[in-house]
């Protein structure tokens, strides 16, 4: 009798499900946590949403506030790469507020190198914490679901976008063109 050769396939997963992004963040005074910038990408336009967060009051109305570099919230990637072709008005409003006092009046804010973005959802820090060095967690509360997501429909379940490739944009300060780069580095913690 002939023998059959059996082949077993393997699924290759490069990264774990949860990652810690080093990406533009801010401390949301309503949520009481450091969270990712609430980026949106619609029809190739990178912008910021004010729905379900306190970004406008914390980062635009209050001028001179630079981005934080990382959050203690882990995230999971929920989309493939999306190409950005333009910057939205709320994004530009934030840049003007951040650089207030140094950006020239009427300075254009333009993409120099366009990024690719990926959508992410931030996870429940009670069960999946990026700030803990422990590989386990003991809790008295039930996880929100098997994806360990956090948030609600009000804040779009803390969905945002991070940079697969960096964004470099230009502004003019004191007549000199400045190049600002936003990027994301993913720590697998």
C-alpha angles and dihedrals in degrees: 000000000000121000121234122224111228119206121196116201123217127211111223116217111184098191136022118259094257126059135177110229123213094201136125107305139166137193107255107211093203095049091039092221142095105254138171118275105272094246122176129191117203122169091341095311118124110211143148126250123217094195116116095000141073096237096123094053095039100043112015107033089041102061129213097033112142123204119271113236103230146004131220090229116101119219141199125219113243104176145034124251119305120197118229119214103171144016120243128231097253090051089052091046089056093049090051091049092046094049093038111149094024107050114088116248108261093014112163115237105209138167113253096175116016117224134219113230133202125202118240139180121215117233135230106275091206090069106019111032123178091195096060122089089203122103091211140046132204115205139163093216127083116243114255091243140320090286092056092224124166135202130053141253087275093065096030090252089291091292115167141147130257130196117267086179123016125267116224116188133173134232132172121238121177089347092304123115111236125196117216119190125198115193143163128226116190117217114199098217 
